[in-house]
Amino acid sequence: MTSPTNTPPGWYADPQGTPNQLRWWDGAQWTAHTHAGQPGQPPPQQAAPPNHNPGKVQHQVQQQAHVGPSAGGGGTLFTEPVLVVNQKAKLIELTNEYSVFDQHGRTIGSVVQVGQSTLKKVARFVSSLDQFMTHRLEIRDANGQPHLVLTRPAKFVKSKVQVTRPDGQPVGEIVQQNVFGKINFGIHVNGQQVGAIKAENWRAWNFAIVDHTDSEVARITKTWEGLAKTMFTTADNYVLQIHRQLPDPLLSLVIATALTVDTALKQDSRGFG
């Protein structure tokens, strides 16, 4: 997906060929921001993609999550040592959407909820029945190509998130293990537990991710999104720090963890971090 470098920033027909979809060209590359529409027609009430300030993302990483600058990283979801996952702020949440940045504030991916019917959106608007609904999200790269699919079946008490490739090939499952106290999740591949996600406090905002030897391999830190967002919107922000290069499928499951934690727990309640 390339375009001449002299093409000005703007909304253009999706080069992937998706019908009736526009994608934002930032003047240098295609981004993960898309909108329904026709070429030449700007998306309603939006002349540019959701703004983000790289300096704000860097502050979120270094000052709020206390994660120092990390060397390396190949600029993709699967090679960066630090991923910043910020949910788009909405007064009324009918569709879950997230932007994913590297530690420098560059957009490297997105997460979009897919497969929601109009009836389900209406139910989310008039009720608080999210936990009784099945949620399906795609983790996409900066070009909008899906790499992982997260499915959380309707839950009653405990959550389970199934992680697959876009073609349906299973990657593994992330299963909530308890309800009271510090919430823990098991990371399972082919029925075997290969790791765990352990909450560090009862509010379940910060998590340590360990492998099968109980050694910490990554960490999730919830960062303060601001008083107004906490009180009046559904947005939450997280920093995922991966301590070392991990083999697949553990790497894919660790990348999915920040979204798993958010979808499994936060969507059912609000709180101050």
N, C-alpha and C positions, 0 to 999 in steps of 0.2 A: 504494500500500500504506500505508494509514493506519489508526489505531485511536484510540479516545478517549484523551485524555491522562491520564484517571484510571485507566486499566487498569494494574494492578501489573505489575512485571517478571515474566516467566515464560515457559515453553514453551507455545506455542499452535499450533493447526493452521495450516499454511503458508497464508498468504493468497493465494499464487499458485495454490493448488489442487492442489499435488503430493500424490498419494495417500500415506498413511502416513508423512508427514513433518511434523515439528515445527520451528518457527522461533522463535528467542529474541526477545522483545519487551523492550527495556531500560527501559520506562517512558515513553519519549519517541518511539522509532522502532523499526522492524524492523531487525535486524542481519543479518549474513551467516552467522551460526552456525545450523546445522541439524542435526537428528538424526532417525533413524527412530523412529517411535513413534505412539501414538494420543493424542488430547487427554485430559488428565487423568492421564496416565501419564508421570512424569518419566523422561528417558533413564536407562538403567542406569548407576550409578556416576558420575552427573554431574547435580548439581542446578542448576548455572549454567553459562554458556558459558565457554570458556577465558579465564582471567583475563589481563588485560594492564594494565600500569601505565603511564599516559600519561607520567609522569615518567621512567620507564625508557626509553621510546621516544625522548623528547626527549634524554636522555643519550646514547643510541645515535647519534642524528643529530649532536648538537653536539660531544660529547666524543670519541666513537669514530671517527665518519666525518669530523669536523672540518668540518661543513657549518653555516654560520651561518644564523640565521633568514631566511627568504625571504618577501617580500611577495607578495600576490596568492594565487591559488588559489581555485578555485570549489567545493572540497569533493568533487571526483569524481576518478576514476582518470585522466581525460584533461585535467584542468585544474590539478592540483597540481604545483608545481615540484619537490617532494621526495616520494618514495614509499619507505616502509620495508617490506621484504618479509621476514617472519620465518616460518621453517618450524616447524611444530608438532613438539615434541620427542617422539620415540618410541624406546624401547629396540629394538624390532623394527619396521622400516618395511615395511608392506605396501601402503600407499596414501600418496602424496605430498599433503600439505596445507599451505597457507600462509595467513597472515593479512597483509593489506596495510593500513598506517596512513599518515596524513599526518604531517607533521613535528611536529604537536602531540600525536600519540598517538591521534587519533580513527580508528576503524575506517572505512575507505572501500571495502573490497573483500576478496576472498578468491580463492584459487586451489585448485581441487579436482581430483584425478585422477578420471577417469570411464572407464567402459567396461572395467573390469578383471573378468575372469572369476574364478571360484573357483579354477580350475586355475592361473591366473597368480599369484594370491595365494599358493597353496601353493608354487609354484616359487620365489617371492621369499623365502619363509620358509625353505626347505630348501637354497637355493643362492645363489650370487652371480652370477646370470645376467641382471641388470638391463639390461646394455648390449645384450643380444641380444633384448630385448623391445621392442615398440612401446608408447610411453607417450602418453597423451592427457590434456590438462589444460584446464579451463575457467577463464578469468579472469572473475570475477563482480563486480558492483558491490555496494554495501552492502545492497541489497535482494535479493541473490541472483540477479539477472538476468545471464546470461552475455553478454559483449561480444566476447571473443576466444577462439579455440580453438587450442591448441598441440598439434601432433602430432609426436612424434619417432619415426620409423620405427626398427626394429631396426638397430643399427649394429654394425660389426665394428671399425673403427679410428676413422673420423671421424664426427661427428654432423651431422645436418641436421634442423632444426626447421621445420615448415610451419605458418604462421600463417593462419588463416581467420576469417571472421565466423561467428556461430552458424548462419547459413543455408547455410554451405559456400562462400561467396564468398571467393576467394583474396585475401589481403592481401600476402603475400610469404614469403620463406624466409630463414632464418639458417643459414649453412653454415660448418662448421668448415673452415679452410683448411690447417692444418698439425697435426702430432702432436708434434714435438719443439721445444724452446725455448719462447718466449713464444707462447701459444696465441692465434690470431686467428680471427675469424669475419667472413664477408662478409654484408652485408645486401642482399638481392636483391628486386627488384620487376619482374615481367614479364620475367625473364631478364637484367635490367640491374642492376649493382651500384650502390646508392644510398648506401652507407655501410659502415662496418666497426666491429667491436668488437675492441679491441686489449688484450691482457693486458699489465700493467706489470711482471710478474715471472713467473718460471718456475712458481711455485705456482698461478698463475692465480686469484688472489683478487680483485684490483682491475683494473678495465677502464676504458679511455677509449673513448667512442663518438663516432665522427666521421662527417661527412656526405661527400658525393661530392667535396668540395673538400679533404678531409682536415682540416677544422676541427672541433675538439671541440664537440659539442652536448650531451653528457651524460656522466655518470660513474657507475660502479658501484663501491661500496666494501663489502667484506666486513667485518663487525664481529664482535668477539670474543664468542662466546656463552657463555663460561665453561668452566672446565676439565672439570667433570663432563659437560656436554653434548657437548663436543668428544670426550671419551674414550669415553662410553658411549651416546650417541644419535647420530642421523643429522641433527640439526637444524643448519641454517645460517641466518644472518641477513645481509641486504644492505640498503644504502641506495642508492637510485637518485636522482641529482640531475640534473634537466633544466635546462640553462642558459638556454634561451629557448623561446618558443612555436614548435613545429614543425608543418609541414603533414603531413597524412595522405597516404600511408600510413606515412611515416617515423615519425610520432608513435606510431602503434600498434605498430610494430616495436620502437621504443625501449622502450616500456612492457613489451613482452614479453621484453626482453633479460635482466633479472635472473633470470627463470624459465628462460629458455633456457640461460644459463650454468650454473645450478644443475643442471638436468636433464641437460644434455649432458656436464658434466664431473664435478661433485661426486658424483653418484650412483654413480660407478664406483670411488671411492676415498675414503679419509679422510685428513685431515692437520691439522696445527696451523696456524692462520692467523696 
